[in-house]
Amino acid sequence: MRKVVTASAALFAVALAMWAAEAPLSTPIGRWKTIDDKTGQPKAIVRIYEENGKLFGKIEATLQPDAKKFCDKCKDQRKGQPVIGMVILRGMQQKGDEYTGGDILDPDNGSVYRCKMHLEDGGRKLSVRGFIGFSLLGRSQTWTREP
């Protein structure tokens, strides 16, 4: 009987560990490698985090040697600020399977777009769409989750 209880406890612990390892994939919170939609090349590492029930994303690192150091073309309070450490994704809220209601900044041109995003491939990819007005008028990128 003791062996059965021990084996059951071990099996439960393994199942719990597997579930815990998958749990973070059900949310965009974490580190993401951004992929340039024009060149297909890795561009930056963005950390998405939650604050007061909304999601935000901050650039942790740039992956291109010629990347801008400062957001000279930004038109808001981010003008002239360092790109590394800059919050580029703001105020996203979950609505069903999507995250919407916020905005995203393109530090290359200083433009701020409305944004929506959703997880794909079991949470290993994040489809991010920035747009003006209607979702049809915009650009999409697919970001990949970093370990």
C-alpha positions as a Python dict, from the first residue, in 0.01 Angstrom:
ca = {
    (1, 'M'): (0, 0, 0),
    (2, 'R'): (284, 235, 86),
    (3, 'K'): (437, 181, -261),
    (4, 'V'): (108, 268, -430),
    (5, 'V'): (77, 591, -229),
    (6, 'T'): (440, 686, -300),
    (7, 'A'): (401, 611, -672),
    (8, 'S'): (75, 809, -685),
    (9, 'A'): (237, 1106, -509),
    (10, 'A'): (532, 1096, -749),
    (11, 'L'): (302, 1080, -1052),
    (12, 'F'): (97, 1372, -916),
    (13, 'A'): (417, 1576, -860),
    (14, 'V'): (531, 1512, -1218),
    (15, 'A'): (188, 1608, -1358),
    (16, 'L'): (184, 1924, -1145),
    (17, 'A'): (534, 2020, -1264),
    (18, 'M'): (432, 1969, -1627),
    (19, 'W'): (119, 2181, -1579),
    (20, 'A'): (321, 2456, -1407),
    (21, 'A'): (572, 2459, -1693),
    (22, 'E'): (290, 2510, -1946),
    (23, 'A'): (94, 2767, -1744),
    (24, 'P'): (301, 3072, -1849),
    (25, 'L'): (235, 2991, -2216),
    (26, 'S'): (-132, 3078, -2169),
    (27, 'T'): (-49, 3448, -2125),
    (28, 'P'): (175, 3692, -2315),
    (29, 'I'): (360, 3779, -1995),
    (30, 'G'): (730, 3705, -2045),
    (31, 'R'): (1018, 3779, -2281),
    (32, 'W'): (965, 3798, -2659),
    (33, 'K'): (1197, 3825, -2957),
    (34, 'T'): (1048, 4072, -3202),
    (35, 'I'): (1086, 3996, -3571),
    (36, 'D'): (1096, 4281, -3823),
    (37, 'D'): (797, 4241, -4057),
    (38, 'K'): (991, 4394, -4348),
    (39, 'T'): (1324, 4208, -4322),
    (40, 'G'): (1225, 3897, -4125),
    (41, 'Q'): (1527, 3956, -3899),
    (42, 'P'): (1523, 3953, -3515),
    (43, 'K'): (1499, 4309, -3392),
    (44, 'A'): (1469, 4331, -3013),
    (45, 'I'): (1378, 4158, -2689),
    (46, 'V'): (1061, 4291, -2527),
    (47, 'R'): (945, 4195, -2179),
    (48, 'I'): (566, 4195, -2140),
    (49, 'Y'): (446, 4245, -1784),
    (50, 'E'): (122, 4311, -1600),
    (51, 'E'): (50, 4629, -1407),
    (52, 'N'): (-291, 4710, -1256),
    (53, 'G'): (-462, 4444, -1467),
    (54, 'K'): (-319, 4568, -1798),
    (55, 'L'): (-24, 4446, -2005),
    (56, 'F'): (277, 4659, -2094),
    (57, 'G'): (592, 4582, -2291),
    (58, 'K'): (940, 4723, -2239),
    (59, 'I'): (1243, 4687, -2467),
    (60, 'E'): (1517, 4498, -2281),
    (61, 'A'): (1770, 4469, -2564),
    (62, 'T'): (1818, 4545, -2931),
    (63, 'L'): (1945, 4270, -3161),
    (64, 'Q'): (2058, 4481, -3457),
    (65, 'P'): (2399, 4651, -3443),
    (66, 'D'): (2269, 4966, -3615),
    (67, 'A'): (1961, 4999, -3392),
    (68, 'K'): (1865, 5347, -3277),
    (69, 'K'): (1985, 5434, -2928),
    (70, 'F'): (1727, 5710, -2865),
    (71, 'C'): (1372, 5771, -2985),
    (72, 'D'): (1438, 6099, -3165),
    (73, 'K'): (1119, 6075, -3373),
    (74, 'C'): (885, 6009, -3080),
    (75, 'K'): (616, 6272, -3043),
    (76, 'D'): (516, 6212, -2678),
    (77, 'Q'): (698, 6200, -2344),
    (78, 'R'): (929, 5931, -2487),
    (79, 'K'): (1097, 6179, -2727),
    (80, 'G'): (1474, 6164, -2687),
    (81, 'Q'): (1455, 5879, -2434),
    (82, 'P'): (1678, 5569, -2461),
    (83, 'V'): (1517, 5290, -2663),
    (84, 'I'): (1645, 5023, -2422),
    (85, 'G'): (1416, 5038, -2121),
    (86, 'M'): (1141, 5217, -2315),
    (87, 'V'): (780, 5105, -2272),
    (88, 'I'): (652, 5051, -2626),
    (89, 'L'): (338, 4848, -2553),
    (90, 'R'): (80, 5004, -2319),
    (91, 'G'): (-259, 4930, -2168),
    (92, 'M'): (-348, 4598, -2329),
    (93, 'Q'): (-645, 4409, -2180),
    (94, 'Q'): (-765, 4057, -2244),
    (95, 'K'): (-1096, 4022, -2429),
    (96, 'G'): (-1160, 3658, -2505),
    (97, 'D'): (-859, 3515, -2687),
    (98, 'E'): (-728, 3861, -2785),
    (99, 'Y'): (-557, 4146, -2606),
    (100, 'T'): (-676, 4489, -2717),
    (101, 'G'): (-742, 4843, -2598),
    (102, 'G'): (-384, 4959, -2584),
    (103, 'D'): (-122, 5100, -2814),
    (104, 'I'): (222, 5021, -2950),
    (105, 'L'): (507, 5253, -3043),
    (106, 'D'): (738, 5201, -3341),
    (107, 'P'): (1063, 5359, -3215),
    (108, 'D'): (1201, 5372, -3572),
    (109, 'N'): (945, 5629, -3688),
    (110, 'G'): (800, 5754, -3359),
    (111, 'S'): (445, 5658, -3454),
    (112, 'V'): (198, 5522, -3201),
    (113, 'Y'): (-62, 5274, -3325),
    (114, 'R'): (-366, 5108, -3175),
    (115, 'C'): (-281, 4748, -3104),
    (116, 'K'): (-425, 4403, -3076),
    (117, 'M'): (-246, 4075, -3021),
    (118, 'H'): (-311, 3707, -2966),
    (119, 'L'): (-113, 3395, -2881),
    (120, 'E'): (-44, 3124, -3139),
    (121, 'D'): (135, 2788, -3151),
    (122, 'G'): (44, 2695, -2794),
    (123, 'G'): (170, 3027, -2656),
    (124, 'R'): (512, 3013, -2821),
    (125, 'K'): (427, 3289, -3072),
    (126, 'L'): (254, 3623, -3032),
    (127, 'S'): (83, 3788, -3328),
    (128, 'V'): (103, 4167, -3277),
    (129, 'R'): (-91, 4405, -3503),
    (130, 'G'): (-50, 4781, -3494),
    (131, 'F'): (-307, 4984, -3685),
    (132, 'I'): (-462, 5324, -3740),
    (133, 'G'): (-840, 5338, -3721),
    (134, 'F'): (-937, 4997, -3857),
    (135, 'S'): (-743, 4677, -3801),
    (136, 'L'): (-728, 4630, -4180),
    (137, 'L'): (-502, 4937, -4208),
    (138, 'G'): (-192, 4824, -4026),
    (139, 'R'): (107, 4596, -3993),
    (140, 'S'): (152, 4264, -3819),
    (141, 'Q'): (454, 4101, -3662),
    (142, 'T'): (495, 3757, -3511),
    (143, 'W'): (708, 3754, -3200),
    (144, 'T'): (863, 3436, -3057),
    (145, 'R'): (877, 3355, -2687),
    (146, 'E'): (1221, 3360, -2530),
    (147, 'P'): (1313, 3105, -2261),
}
